[in-house]
């Protein structure tokens, strides 16, 4: 989808090219694009609210993770009773605890936790970059992708290299966003492939 803006110099509606200049008069579109993107990210380290952290740091299936936590807690609480009073309770305690651990691990895999931890590092310590949304996908099974209702793909440039990123979002308003929207991202300077949308929530 081609992005169009009104040139502040000649007032023509023009396509936005890579040089960010008006095709009619050659005037700069940088300030208009900056305003369209909103307020740029503050300098690192950035303080994230609890809601912003939870938008990123969450299990793939909240219900399965909660059930696993419940079963693990019940199993752990049954152990002292089994040791002190009722030895036969040891078997169901071990079963419940083991099942709880399995559910928790499958609901929040290690690879997903690593990806989310890296994204939180980018949000806190990353450098800002101008970006553009390229795709907005709705998740029809939200629990599969870290509780998200949408997945946003974007592109940005670092040292002349075009980089792609995508990020799940739990915010329903993000479903209404459109490709071509000018946005901000933050990325890790040591590994620009690790990036995140800024701000992390509406």
N, C-alpha and C positions, 0 to 999 in steps of 0.2 A: 504494500500500500504506500503510495507516494505521499510524503508529508508536504503540506502547503502552509505558507505563512504570509501575512501582510507585511511588505517591506516598509519600515518606518521612514525611509527616505523618499520613495516615490509613490507609496500607497498602493502598489500593484500586488495582486495575489500571485506568488511565485512558488515554484518547486524549491525545496531545500536540497542543495547539492552538497558534496563533501567539503567544498571550500567555504560553506556558510556565507555565500555572497549572493546578492540579488542578481538574477539573470537579466533584468531590465536595465538597471542603473549601475550595477556593480557595488552598491552599498553593502555594508556589513550587516549580517543577520545574527551575529553572535549574541548580542544583548537580548534580542527577541527570543532566541532559543534558550538562553539562560533563564529568562522569566518563565518560559513554557515548562521548563524542567522543575521549577520550584526552587526552594532554598537548598543550596548545596550542603553536603554533609559537613558537620563541624570537624575541627582538627582532632586527631586521636590523642589520647585515649578517649573514647566516647562512652558515656554512661548510658546503659540500656535499661529501660524499665522492665519490670517483671513481665508485663504483657508482651513486650518485644522479644524477650528471651524465650518465653513460652511459645511464641509463634514459630520459633526455629527449633528449640530443644524439646522434642516431644516424641513419644513412641509412634510406630507405624500404625498400631491398633491400640487405642486407649482402653477400649473395653477389655481386650484380651490381657493387656498389661495389668489392669486393675484386678481382674479375676486371678491372674497369677500371683499378684501381691497378696491378695486375700488368702489364697490357698497356702502360700509359703508362710504367712503369719500364723495361720491356724496350725500348720505342721510344727513350726518352731515352738509355739505355746504348748503343744501336746507333749513335747519331749520331756520336760521336767516332771510332768504328771506320770508319764510312762516309767521314768527312771525311779521315781520315789514311791509310787503306789501301784500302778497297773502296767506290768511289763507287756501284756498283749497290745497295749496302745502304741507301742513302738513301731509296729508294722504300718498301721494306717498313718502315723505321723510321718514316717519316711516317704510313704507313697504321696501324701498330700504335699509335703515339702518339695519332693522331686518334681511332681507335676507343676507346682507353682513356679519353680525355677525354669522349667522348659517353656512354659507359657510366657514368662517374662522375657526370656532370651529371644524367642521367635517373634514376639510383639515389638521388640526393639533391638534388631540385629546390630552386631558390632560395627559393620560397615556403615550403617546409617548413623550410628552415634558418632563415628569418626567424621563423616561428612558434615554433620550438624555442628560438631565442635570446631571444625575448620571454618565453617560459615560464621559462627559466633566470633571467632578470632578476626575475621575480615571486617565484621561489623564494628568491632571495638578498635582495631588497630589499622585497618586497611586505608589505602589511599583512594581519594575520590576520582571518578572518571565519568564523563558524559556518555550516555548509552541510549539505545533505542529498543523498544519492545519489538520483537519480530513475530511472536506467536503467543496466543492466549488459549490454553486448553482447559476445559472444564473436567474435573475428576468426577465421574459418575458413581464411583465407589470410594468415597472420601477416606475410609479407614485404611485403604491400601497404601496411600502415599502420605504417611505422617499426618493424618487428620486434615489433609488439605482439601479445599473445594476447587482450587484452580492451580495450574502450573504456568508460570510466566517465563518465556524464553527471551533473551536479549543479546545484543551485540555491543561491543565497545572496543576502543583502540588503545593499546599501550605500546609506546615507542614504535609506532607505525605498524604494529601487528594487530590484525583483527581477531578478537577473541569472542567466543560464544559462551553463554552461561544460561542456566535455567534454575528456577527456584520454586518450590511448592508454596502455596499460600493458604492459610485457613480462613481468610477474610472473604466473605461473600461479595463485597464490592469489587474485588479484583476480577471477577468474572466479566464485569462490564467494561474493562479496559480494552483498548484496541491496538493492534499492531501499528507501528509508526509513532506511538507516543514517546516523547522525549523524557528520559528519566535519568536518575543518578544511580550509580553502583559504586561499591567500594571493593577493593581487591588487595590481596596480600602482595607487597612489593617483591618478596622472595619467590612467590609462585602466583603470577597473575591469573592462572587458571582457576584459582580459588577466589570466588567473588560472591557478592550478595547485593540484592536490591536495597537502596536506601530511600526512605526510611523502611524498616522491616515490617511496619504495620501502618494502617491508615491513621 
